[in-house]
Amino acid sequence: MNITPSGIYCYDEQYVFINKNLYLRLTIIDYKNKLIIADELISKEAFDDQTLENFFKEHLEKLPLKVIITDGRKGYKTIIEAVGAIQHRCFFHIMQNLMTPLQKHKNKIERRIKTLNQKIEDKTEKIKEIQNNKKKYIGPIPQSDKKTRRQHNQIKKLEQDIKKHHKEIKEKTKELKEINYNQERIQKIWDSKTIKQAQRRYNTLYNQKKLLKPHNSKIPRQHQTRLRCKS
């Protein structure tokens, strides 16, 4: 089978343990025809930018070369330009990079809500316990009954805390809804049926990035997102 390389390639690295030693698997795949151009293992200690540049030169020097698609690791752009190609960010990795901080923040909020609910439950039980051991008076508590007055103040403080916890849960729940909405928007980009639809949705998200939360506002420029290399 005679298949001509397209000049557009996907590059990725995978960490592999062999006999408890860490290696990197370096892989180049043709973006259009899915040919495996190169697939090598190298020890983690031997890997650096110069090693990667040599890897590209060795396997791509005699092939058509226009674009190399990678994730967003710093250093790729300089290396790829050194071998005479243009770097593009992988669309799949961009979506991952957008989802990851959102999911981490979402998990943090969910843990906080769980903690607050537990605090409400514990403090509610504490109030019941104090009330069961507290003297009952018709009317104001006498000044002389310091223990009962102290118990009354404890209950009041616990009730105030519970009120604050409910308020924070309400705020966190609202923030959680915003995160879910943004995750759905990102997922819709990935689920787009056509590249044109994906670009339109992505550009809309990019143009609204100032409205997004800080953990989801670092969105790459549109021209960096034209290609996808899902491995």
Secondary structure as the mmCIF struct_conf table of DSSP 4:
data_model
#
loop_
_struct_conf.conf_type_id
_struct_conf.id
_struct_conf.beg_label_comp_id
_struct_conf.beg_label_asym_id
_struct_conf.beg_label_seq_id
_struct_conf.end_label_comp_id
_struct_conf.end_label_asym_id
_struct_conf.end_label_seq_id
BEND BEND1 GLY A 7 GLY A 7
STRN STRN1 ILE A 8 ILE A 18
TURN_TY1_P TURN_TY1_P1 ASN A 19 LYS A 20
STRN STRN2 ASN A 21 ASP A 30
TURN_TY1_P TURN_TY1_P2 TYR A 31 ASN A 33
STRN STRN3 ILE A 36 SER A 43
HELX_RH_3T_P HELX_RH_3T_P1 LYS A 44 ALA A 46
BEND BEND2 ASP A 48 ASP A 48
HELX_RH_AL_P HELX_RH_AL_P1 ASP A 49 LEU A 60
TURN_TY1_P TURN_TY1_P3 GLU A 61 LYS A 62
BEND BEND3 LEU A 63 LEU A 63
BEND BEND4 LYS A 66 LYS A 66
STRN STRN4 VAL A 67 THR A 70
BEND BEND5 GLY A 72 GLY A 72
TURN_TY1_P TURN_TY1_P4 LYS A 74 GLY A 75
HELX_RH_AL_P HELX_RH_AL_P2 TYR A 76 ALA A 82
TURN_TY1_P TURN_TY1_P5 VAL A 83 GLY A 84
STRN STRN5 ILE A 86 ARG A 89
HELX_RH_AL_P HELX_RH_AL_P3 PHE A 91 ASN A 133
BEND BEND6 LYS A 134 LYS A 134
HELX_LH_PP_P HELX_LH_PP_P1 LYS A 135 LYS A 136
BEND BEND7 ILE A 138 PRO A 140
HELX_LH_PP_P HELX_LH_PP_P2 ILE A 141 PRO A 142
TURN_TY1_P TURN_TY1_P6 GLN A 143 SER A 144
HELX_RH_AL_P HELX_RH_AL_P4 LYS A 146 TRP A 190
TURN_TY1_P TURN_TY1_P7 ASP A 191 ASP A 191
BEND BEND8 LYS A 193 THR A 194
HELX_RH_AL_P HELX_RH_AL_P5 ILE A 195 ASN A 207
TURN_TY1_P TURN_TY1_P8 GLN A 208 GLN A 208
HELX_RH_3T_P HELX_RH_3T_P2 LYS A 209 LEU A 211
BEND BEND9 LEU A 212 LEU A 212
HELX_RH_3T_P HELX_RH_3T_P3 PRO A 214 ASN A 216
HELX_RH_3T_P HELX_RH_3T_P4 GLN A 222 GLN A 224
BEND BEND10 ARG A 226 ARG A 226
#
